[in-house]
Amino acid sequence: MNRMIRGFAGAGCGLTVVGLAAPGGATSAGAAGAAASHGVIHVVYVAGGQAGTNQSSNWSGYNVGASYPGEPTGVTFTAVADKWTVLAATRHTRGQAGHSATWAGIGGGCVTDDCSVTDSTLIQAGAELDVSKAGKPSHGAWWEIIPEPQTKVTLPVSAGDKIKVSVSEITTRGDWSVVIDNLTTSRRFSTRTPYGSSMDTAEWIEETPLIIGTGGTGPAAMPNLGTVHFISASLIGVNPHFQAVDEIQLVTSSGKIVAAPGPDLAGFNDCIWRMACAAP
């Protein structure tokens, strides 16, 4: 049986697996069977990616680090939000299942623009967009704190629904609010959780989650989605004004671009199975 998990992006030309972490944070080089039952894989950025471009094996979108050019000294990211329309997933390859997720979160990315420093924490929430081998699409909402496995929520999500996600630290330090609004159906999921976030990075991402199964471990196949439109990204309550250094392209191990973000103009597009992406 396969199990999907959220991973960290890998800049440069590959992924670095640093261990299987059981809930509670203990890390070991456990077997895939143990991971399938309760573990997650931590995948971190490879330092020193290609000049001017961040590339990942499973993330596409934007990442802002606390030590990126233009960020105030000592900044911590305590709130992130965005809105988008849930897309219908179809098979990219006949007979092949596809899995993807659209999300916003804090942690897990590059703290510095050369990725020499990374954030090992991650709190995130979003929508899942999958398609079976037979071509049947499915959608759902979820949230997650690394190293715990993802928590699927009962909020109904369908293709065409407009979703808003917000993740923010509440007044008490280390106490977090996670809210997923289905703006189309006027239904909401919300929860509070304690979490020790480093608060050093923030992300707006289209992802192919990692799969642990009998066939091995690796990023899922990206389905056909078209163009994901992130409508109104916010960071600590304001427009993050993304720069080129913040961009992440999703690439294959051979360097083929699978997904790429476009320029930020009060929102941005992320184009799937395209080498480049226009502004909204």
C-alpha positions in Angstrom: 0.0 0.0 0.0 1.3 3.5 -0.9 1.2 6.4 1.5 1.5 10.0 0.5 3.4 12.5 2.7 4.4 16.1 2.3 8.1 16.8 1.8 10.5 19.6 1.8 11.6 21.1 -1.5 15.0 20.1 -3.0 16.9 22.9 -4.6 19.6 22.2 -7.2 19.7 18.8 -8.8 18.2 16.4 -6.3 16.8 15.5 -2.9 18.6 14.9 0.3 16.8 12.4 2.6 17.9 13.0 6.2 15.9 10.3 7.9 12.5 8.9 8.8 11.0 10.7 11.7 8.4 9.2 14.0 5.8 11.5 15.6 7.4 13.2 18.5 10.5 14.0 16.6 12.8 11.0 17.0 14.8 10.5 13.9 16.3 7.3 12.6 17.2 5.5 9.3 14.2 3.3 9.7 12.9 0.9 7.0 10.3 1.9 4.4 7.8 -0.4 6.1 8.1 1.5 9.3 7.7 4.8 7.4 4.5 3.6 5.7 2.9 3.1 9.1 3.8 6.3 10.9 6.9 8.1 9.6 7.6 11.0 7.3 10.5 11.7 5.1 12.4 15.0 5.6 13.7 16.2 2.3 15.8 19.4 2.5 17.2 21.9 0.0 20.6 20.9 -1.6 22.8 23.9 -1.0 24.1 25.9 -3.9 21.5 25.4 -6.6 21.8 26.9 -10.1 22.6 30.6 -10.2 19.5 32.7 -10.2 17.1 29.8 -10.1 15.8 27.5 -7.3 14.9 24.1 -8.6 13.1 21.4 -6.7 12.1 17.8 -7.3 8.6 18.3 -5.8 7.8 22.0 -5.3 6.9 24.8 -7.6 6.0 28.3 -6.5 7.6 30.9 -4.2 9.8 30.6 -1.1 10.8 33.6 1.0 13.7 33.2 3.5 14.4 35.4 6.5 17.9 36.1 5.2 16.9 36.8 1.6 17.9 40.1 0.0 15.6 42.9 1.1 14.2 41.1 4.2 14.6 43.1 7.5 17.3 41.8 9.9 15.8 39.4 12.5 12.4 39.0 10.8 10.3 36.1 11.7 7.4 34.9 9.6 4.3 34.5 11.8 1.5 34.5 9.3 0.9 33.3 5.7 -2.2 33.2 3.6 -3.5 32.9 0.0 -6.5 32.1 -2.1 -6.9 29.9 -5.2 -9.4 28.0 -7.3 -9.2 24.2 -7.0 -8.4 22.7 -10.3 -9.6 19.4 -11.8 -6.7 16.8 -12.1 -6.5 14.6 -15.1 -3.8 12.0 -16.0 -0.7 13.3 -17.7 0.2 9.7 -18.8 -2.5 7.2 -19.6 -2.7 4.5 -16.9 -0.6 6.5 -14.4 -2.1 7.9 -11.2 -1.2 11.5 -10.3 -1.0 13.3 -7.0 -0.6 17.0 -6.2 -1.3 19.6 -3.5 -1.7 23.3 -3.5 -0.8 24.9 -0.2 0.7 27.8 1.8 2.9 27.3 4.9 5.7 28.5 7.1 9.0 26.7 7.3 10.7 24.0 5.2 12.5 26.2 2.7 15.7 28.1 2.1 16.6 30.7 4.7 19.4 32.1 2.6 19.3 32.7 -1.1 22.1 30.2 -1.7 20.3 27.6 0.5 23.3 27.2 2.8 20.8 27.5 5.7 17.4 25.8 5.7 14.4 25.6 7.9 13.7 22.1 9.2 10.2 22.9 10.6 7.1 23.2 8.5 3.4 24.0 9.3 1.2 24.0 6.2 -2.4 23.6 4.9 -4.0 23.2 1.5 -6.0 21.2 -0.9 -5.1 17.9 -2.6 -5.8 17.3 -6.3 -5.4 13.6 -7.4 -6.3 11.4 -10.2 -6.4 7.5 -10.2 -4.9 5.2 -12.8 -8.3 4.9 -14.3 -8.7 8.7 -14.7 -11.0 9.3 -11.7 -10.2 12.7 -10.0 -10.4 13.3 -6.3 -10.0 16.3 -4.0 -9.6 17.0 -0.4 -8.4 19.4 2.3 -5.5 18.8 4.8 -3.1 20.4 7.2 0.2 19.2 8.6 3.0 19.9 11.0 6.4 18.2 10.3 7.3 15.6 11.5 3.6 14.5 12.1 1.8 12.9 9.2 -0.8 15.0 7.3 -4.3 15.3 8.8 -7.1 15.2 6.3 -10.1 17.3 7.2 -13.8 16.8 6.5 -14.2 20.1 4.7 -15.7 19.2 1.3 -13.6 20.4 -1.7 -14.5 20.1 -5.4 -13.0 21.3 -8.6 -14.0 24.9 -9.2 -14.2 25.8 -5.5 -12.3 28.9 -4.3 -10.2 28.1 -1.3 -8.5 30.4 1.3 -5.8 29.1 3.6 -4.3 31.0 6.5 -1.6 29.8 8.9 -0.7 32.1 11.8 0.9 32.2 15.2 -1.7 33.3 17.8 -0.8 35.7 20.7 0.7 33.0 22.8 4.1 32.1 21.2 4.2 28.6 19.8 0.4 28.4 19.5 -0.8 28.3 15.9 -4.1 28.8 14.1 -4.8 26.9 10.8 -7.9 27.9 8.9 -9.2 26.5 5.5 -12.2 28.3 4.1 -14.2 27.0 1.1 -15.3 30.4 -0.1 -17.6 28.8 -2.7 -19.6 26.7 -0.2 -19.1 29.1 2.8 -17.8 26.2 4.9 -14.8 26.4 7.2 -12.3 24.2 8.9 -10.2 25.7 11.7 -7.9 24.3 14.4 -5.3 25.4 16.9 -2.1 23.5 17.6 1.1 24.0 19.6 4.2 23.9 17.3 7.8 24.9 17.6 8.3 26.6 14.2 11.6 28.3 13.4 9.5 30.9 11.4 12.5 31.4 9.1 10.7 30.8 5.7 7.3 31.1 4.1 5.9 29.3 1.0 3.1 29.3 -1.6 3.5 26.0 -3.4 2.1 23.5 -6.0 3.6 20.1 -5.0 3.9 16.5 -5.9 3.9 14.8 -2.5 6.3 12.0 -1.7 5.0 8.5 -1.7 6.3 5.6 0.4 5.2 2.2 -0.9 6.3 -1.3 -1.9 7.6 0.2 -5.2 10.0 2.5 -3.3 10.0 6.1 -2.2 9.9 9.2 -4.4 7.8 12.2 -5.6 4.4 11.3 -7.0 3.7 11.8 -10.7 2.3 15.3 -11.4 -1.2 15.2 -13.0 -2.4 17.6 -15.6 -3.7 20.7 -13.8 -3.3 23.6 -16.2 -2.5 26.9 -14.5 -2.9 27.3 -10.8 -3.7 31.0 -10.0 -2.6 32.1 -6.5 -4.8 35.1 -6.1 -3.6 37.2 -3.1 -0.5 35.9 -1.3 0.1 37.6 2.0 3.0 37.4 4.5 2.5 38.8 8.0 -0.6 40.5 6.6 1.0 42.3 3.6 1.9 41.6 0.0 5.3 39.8 0.0 6.2 41.4 -3.4 8.0 38.3 -4.6 11.4 38.6 -6.3 13.1 36.4 -8.9 15.2 34.9 -6.1 12.0 33.6 -4.5 11.0 31.4 -7.5 11.0 27.6 -7.4 10.7 25.5 -10.5 9.7 21.8 -10.2 12.1 19.7 -12.4 12.7 16.0 -13.1 16.0 14.3 -12.2 17.1 14.9 -15.9 16.4 18.7 -15.5 13.1 18.8 -17.4 10.8 21.6 -16.1 7.5 20.2 -14.9 6.0 23.3 -13.3 7.1 27.0 -13.1 5.8 30.1 -11.4 5.1 33.3 -13.3 5.9 36.9 -12.3 4.1 38.3 -9.2 1.5 41.0 -10.1 -0.7 41.1 -7.0 -0.9 37.3 -7.3 0.9 34.8 -9.5 0.3 31.8 -11.8 2.0 28.5 -11.5 1.9 26.6 -14.8 1.9 22.8 -14.8 3.7 20.9 -17.5 5.0 24.2 -19.0 8.5 25.5 -19.1 7.5 29.1 -18.4 4.5 30.9 -17.0 2.9 34.3 -17.8 1.7 36.8 -15.2 -2.0 36.7 -14.3 
